[in-house]
Amino acid sequence: MTKRILNRREFMRSAATAAASVMVVGGATTILASNEAWAVTLKVLPPEQAKVLLVVTRHLYPHDMLGDIYYAEVVEAFDTKMQSDNTLKTLVTEGIAELDKAYGVPWLALSEGYQVDALKRIEASKFFQTLRGHTVVALYNNKNIWPTFGYQGSSAQDGGYLFRGFQDAGWTMQPDAEASPPAYTG
């Protein structure tokens, strides 16, 4: 066996993009990166349900540049909610059962296209809407992903974006002077 030391950049890249697997460790459900760089322990969700929610959250808001750790943190936050709300436990169990019924096989056994189709079939359900609402907040409120999307965070405390980052986005077109005159500053 050869030993390889990763530099900081290689470690961060592999830690964020490592594929995740779900297992039971010491009686608790754990979502573990394939390279063991990170792990998330869940208290309520059983392994199969955790795996379904991990895949569902990625289908709901798919970003190839985000590693599974960010989606695992969404599932971890949902698991925390479930600790104090028994109705969520029932909702998840029934919602996953509905996904499994869509094609008569376990939802995780379906191809990605059929998984998305099964999700579309239940998008009006309370399970789907609850998970979608939780995912959009938990995922995009994670300050660790903001730089990936070019978001610098709140600017209200700095006087707004007018003189701080308004034209910093490299992917926007620069308008001509007539279309975008200097800002009125009072």
C-alpha positions in Angstrom: 0.0 0.0 0.0 1.3 3.4 -0.9 0.8 6.4 1.3 -0.1 9.7 -0.4 -0.2 13.1 1.5 -2.8 15.5 0.1 -2.2 19.2 0.1 -4.9 21.4 1.4 -6.4 22.1 -2.0 -6.6 18.5 -3.0 -8.1 17.6 0.4 -10.8 20.3 0.2 -11.7 19.3 -3.4 -12.0 15.6 -2.6 -13.9 16.2 0.7 -16.5 18.4 -0.9 -17.1 16.1 -4.0 -16.8 12.7 -2.4 -19.8 10.4 -3.1 -21.8 9.5 0.0 -23.0 6.2 1.4 -25.5 5.6 4.2 -24.8 3.0 6.9 -25.5 2.2 10.5 -22.6 2.8 12.9 -23.1 2.1 16.6 -26.8 2.0 16.2 -27.1 5.4 14.5 -27.6 6.1 10.8 -24.5 7.7 9.3 -24.0 9.3 5.9 -20.3 8.8 5.2 -18.2 10.2 2.3 -16.5 7.5 0.2 -13.1 8.9 1.1 -14.1 9.2 4.8 -13.3 12.9 4.8 -16.7 13.7 6.4 -19.7 12.0 8.0 -23.1 13.1 9.3 -24.8 11.1 12.0 -28.6 11.0 12.1 -30.7 10.2 15.2 -34.2 9.5 13.7 -34.0 8.5 10.0 -33.3 4.9 9.3 -30.5 4.2 6.6 -32.8 3.5 3.7 -34.9 6.6 4.3 -31.8 8.8 4.8 -30.5 7.6 1.4 -33.8 8.4 -0.3 -33.9 11.9 1.2 -30.2 12.4 0.2 -31.0 11.6 -3.4 -34.3 13.5 -3.4 -32.7 16.7 -2.2 -30.1 16.5 -4.9 -32.9 16.0 -7.5 -34.8 18.9 -6.1 -31.9 21.4 -6.4 -29.3 19.7 -8.6 -25.9 21.4 -8.7 -23.0 19.3 -10.1 -20.5 21.6 -8.5 -21.8 20.8 -5.0 -20.6 17.8 -3.2 -22.9 15.4 -1.3 -21.8 16.9 2.0 -24.1 19.9 1.4 -27.1 17.7 0.7 -26.2 15.5 3.7 -26.3 18.6 5.9 -29.8 19.3 4.5 -30.9 15.7 5.5 -29.2 16.2 8.9 -31.2 19.4 9.5 -34.4 17.6 8.5 -33.5 14.7 10.9 -33.2 17.2 13.7 -36.6 18.6 12.9 -38.0 15.0 13.0 -36.7 14.6 16.5 -39.3 16.9 17.9 -42.1 16.3 15.3 -43.6 12.9 15.1 -45.9 13.9 12.2 -42.7 14.4 10.0 -41.7 10.8 10.7 -45.1 9.6 9.4 -44.9 12.0 6.5 -41.5 10.7 5.4 -42.5 7.1 5.7 -45.7 7.6 3.7 -44.0 9.8 1.1 -41.2 7.3 0.5 -43.8 4.5 0.2 -45.6 6.6 -2.4 -42.4 7.0 -4.3 -41.8 3.2 -4.2 -45.3 2.6 -5.5 -44.8 4.8 -8.5 -43.3 2.0 -10.6 -43.7 -0.9 -8.3 -40.1 -1.1 -7.3 -38.0 0.6 -4.7 -37.5 4.3 -5.8 -33.7 4.0 -5.3 -33.6 1.1 -7.8 -35.0 3.4 -10.6 -32.9 5.2 -13.1 -32.4 8.9 -12.6 -35.1 9.7 -15.2 -37.7 7.5 -13.6 -36.8 8.9 -10.1 -37.5 12.4 -11.4 -40.7 11.3 -13.0 -41.9 9.6 -9.8 -41.1 12.9 -7.9 -43.1 14.9 -10.5 -46.1 12.5 -9.8 -46.1 13.4 -6.1 -45.1 17.1 -6.3 -48.4 18.2 -5.0 -48.2 16.0 -1.9 -47.5 17.3 1.6 -44.3 15.2 1.8 -42.9 16.7 -1.4 -43.8 20.3 -0.5 -42.5 19.9 3.0 -39.2 18.5 1.9 -38.8 21.0 -1.0 -39.5 23.9 1.4 -36.9 22.6 3.9 -34.3 21.9 1.2 -34.4 25.3 -0.4 -33.9 27.0 2.9 -31.3 24.6 4.4 -29.3 24.3 1.2 -29.1 28.0 0.1 -28.7 29.3 3.7 -25.5 27.4 4.0 -22.8 30.0 3.8 -20.2 27.5 2.7 -21.8 27.2 -0.8 -22.3 31.0 -1.4 -18.9 31.5 -3.0 -19.7 28.6 -5.4 -22.6 30.7 -6.8 -20.7 34.0 -6.6 -22.8 35.3 -3.7 -20.8 37.4 -1.3 -23.4 37.5 1.4 -25.5 40.3 2.8 -24.4 43.8 1.9 -26.9 45.8 3.9 -24.4 46.4 6.7 -22.0 47.8 4.1 -24.4 50.2 2.4 -25.8 47.8 -0.2 -24.5 46.5 -3.4 -24.3 49.7 -5.3 -20.6 50.3 -4.6 -19.8 46.7 -3.3 -20.1 44.0 -5.9 -23.0 45.2 -8.0 -20.9 44.9 -11.2 -18.5 42.2 -9.9 -20.3 39.2 -11.5 -18.0 38.2 -14.4 -20.8 36.5 -16.3 -23.0 39.6 -16.7 -22.7 41.8 -19.8 -21.3 45.3 -19.3 -24.0 47.8 -20.5 -22.9 50.9 -22.4 -22.9 54.2 -20.6 -26.2 55.3 -22.1 -28.0 52.2 -20.9 -26.4 52.4 -17.4 -25.7 55.9 -16.3 -23.8 56.6 -13.1 -25.8 55.9 -9.9 -27.6 58.8 -8.3 -26.1 59.2 -4.8 -28.1 62.1 -3.6 
